[in-house]
Amino acid sequence: MDFHIWVYYLIAILILTASPGPSVLLCVTKSVTLGFNYAIYTALGSLLAILCIMTLSFTGLGIIIASSDLVFTLIKYAGALYLIYLGYKSLTSKEENYHFEKTKKSKKRDKLASFFSGFLVGGSNPKAIVFFVALFPQFINPNEPLFTQYIIFVMTFASLELSWLLFYAYLGHKSSAWFMQSGRAKFFNKLTGGVFITAGVLLSSTNRN
């Protein structure tokens, strides 16, 4: 791959991954409410989902998905409903304070749940499919080995995406001391609940254009 092409791709991905979205909000929420370790699992789940989207887009299957009104609508509303569900759970939470002391069994369960929720949020944004379908053709050189280009694209994206998710999660972790104080968990739940529901409503109103 030409170095200059890679630099242009790097800039595009840097802008994309640095922009906060539902996955960032979820990682921050997990970091504050459960701890930074759980946010790592959330970030990995989100990253895996987006890498699957990248793979579909690179192989051409993403074009089929992106051009299908039915598939696009199903993914869109599934993602919107899940975000609204997360918001509803936060808004109706009775938790007044956060406690990180957990049993070994509950830790394993929460880590799996964090990974799964990250995967759902990361994979339920149909705009990501459309974005990568439009993005990849701009950088792919058909005269060079496609698999090598795919690996470079994926490694570049994965490095930046995971770094930004963990960066935002770390900021959430550093602020958790403030939220750990009595009564502030309720405020945080109301805040994040409102943001999740707003994100879900906005996602439901998006279109392929």
Secondary structure in CASP SS format (residue, H / E / C, confidence):
PFRMAT SS
TARGET T0000
AUTHOR 0000-0000-0000
METHOD secondary structure of the structure
MODEL  1
M C 1.00
D C 1.00
F H 1.00
H H 1.00
I H 1.00
W H 1.00
V H 1.00
Y H 1.00
Y H 1.00
L H 1.00
I H 1.00
A H 1.00
I H 1.00
L H 1.00
I H 1.00
L H 1.00
T H 1.00
A H 1.00
S C 1.00
P C 1.00
G C 1.00
P H 1.00
S H 1.00
V H 1.00
L H 1.00
L H 1.00
C H 1.00
V H 1.00
T H 1.00
K H 1.00
S H 1.00
V H 1.00
T H 1.00
L C 1.00
G C 1.00
F H 1.00
N H 1.00
Y H 1.00
A H 1.00
I H 1.00
Y H 1.00
T H 1.00
A H 1.00
L H 1.00
G H 1.00
S H 1.00
L H 1.00
L H 1.00
A H 1.00
I H 1.00
L H 1.00
C H 1.00
I H 1.00
M H 1.00
T H 1.00
L H 1.00
S H 1.00
F H 1.00
T H 1.00
G C 1.00
L H 1.00
G H 1.00
I H 1.00
I H 1.00
I H 1.00
A H 1.00
S C 1.00
S C 1.00
D H 1.00
L H 1.00
V H 1.00
F H 1.00
T H 1.00
L H 1.00
I H 1.00
K H 1.00
Y H 1.00
A H 1.00
G H 1.00
A H 1.00
L H 1.00
Y H 1.00
L H 1.00
I H 1.00
Y H 1.00
L H 1.00
G H 1.00
Y H 1.00
K H 1.00
S H 1.00
L H 1.00
T C 1.00
S C 1.00
K C 1.00
E C 1.00
E C 1.00
N C 1.00
Y C 1.00
H C 1.00
F C 1.00
E C 1.00
K C 1.00
T C 1.00
K H 1.00
K H 1.00
S H 1.00
K H 1.00
K H 1.00
R H 1.00
D H 1.00
K H 1.00
L H 1.00
A H 1.00
S H 1.00
F H 1.00
F H 1.00
S H 1.00
G H 1.00
F H 1.00
L H 1.00
V H 1.00
G H 1.00
G H 1.00
S C 1.00
N C 1.00
P H 1.00
K H 1.00
A H 1.00
I H 1.00
V H 1.00
F H 1.00
F H 1.00
V H 1.00
A H 1.00
L H 1.00
F H 1.00
P H 1.00
Q H 1.00
F H 1.00
I C 1.00
N C 1.00
P C 1.00
N C 1.00
E C 1.00
P C 1.00
L H 1.00
F H 1.00
T H 1.00
Q H 1.00
Y H 1.00
I H 1.00
I H 1.00
F H 1.00
V H 1.00
M H 1.00
T H 1.00
F H 1.00
A H 1.00
S H 1.00
L H 1.00
E H 1.00
L H 1.00
S H 1.00
W H 1.00
L H 1.00
L H 1.00
F H 1.00
Y H 1.00
A H 1.00
Y H 1.00
L H 1.00
G H 1.00
H H 1.00
K H 1.00
S H 1.00
S H 1.00
A H 1.00
W H 1.00
F H 1.00
M C 1.00
Q C 1.00
S C 1.00
G C 1.00
R H 1.00
A H 1.00
K H 1.00
F H 1.00
F H 1.00
N H 1.00
K H 1.00
L H 1.00
T H 1.00
G H 1.00
G H 1.00
V H 1.00
F H 1.00
I H 1.00
T H 1.00
A H 1.00
G H 1.00
V H 1.00
L H 1.00
L H 1.00
S H 1.00
S C 1.00
T C 1.00
N C 1.00
R C 1.00
N C 1.00
END
